[in-house]
Amino acid sequence: MEQSSLSMLFGVPPSTLSRILRRAEEALSKALHGYAPARISWPSPTRQAELAKLVEAREPLLKYTFGFIDGKNFKELFASQPTAALSGADTTARGDGMTRTRRSASE
């Protein structure tokens, strides 16, 4: 998301948002320094091609996609489905593609 959108969303001036984000990044970097599971690593080009085939087999619209975030949950909104747009839907990224589970409006 762009900083201008975040500024509007949180109701803070862009300069304040920049300062907060910079400090948060510095704090996160210090907290995770030396913690191996927090590192960012890239698969080899050969492994990227293998992973892209696995993702495409599961999600045909995602061509040439090899990257994913393991173990993170993100909310996904569907504008064409008002119930889901109001309640959100959980998306779990896994090693072989994206798995979507819908929450009901009552949750």
Secondary structure as the mmCIF struct_conf table of DSSP 4:
data_model
#
loop_
_struct_conf.conf_type_id
_struct_conf.id
_struct_conf.beg_label_comp_id
_struct_conf.beg_label_asym_id
_struct_conf.beg_label_seq_id
_struct_conf.end_label_comp_id
_struct_conf.end_label_asym_id
_struct_conf.end_label_seq_id
HELX_RH_AL_P HELX_RH_AL_P1 GLN A 3 PHE A 10
TURN_TY1_P TURN_TY1_P1 GLY A 11 GLY A 11
HELX_RH_AL_P HELX_RH_AL_P2 PRO A 14 LEU A 32
TURN_TY1_P TURN_TY1_P2 HIS A 33 GLY A 34
HELX_RH_3T_P HELX_RH_3T_P1 ALA A 36 ALA A 38
HELX_RH_AL_P HELX_RH_AL_P3 PRO A 45 ARG A 58
TURN_TY1_P TURN_TY1_P3 PRO A 60 LEU A 61
TURN_TY1_P TURN_TY1_P4 LYS A 63 TYR A 64
TURN_TY1_P TURN_TY1_P5 ASP A 70 GLY A 71
STRN STRN1 ASN A 73 GLU A 76
TURN_TY1_P TURN_TY1_P6 ALA A 79 SER A 80
HELX_RH_AL_P HELX_RH_AL_P4 PRO A 82 SER A 87
STRN STRN2 ALA A 89 ARG A 94
TURN_TY1_P TURN_TY1_P7 GLY A 95 ASP A 96
STRN STRN3 GLY A 97 ARG A 102
HELX_LH_PP_P HELX_LH_PP_P1 ARG A 103 SER A 104
TURN_TY1_P TURN_TY1_P8 ALA A 105 SER A 106
#
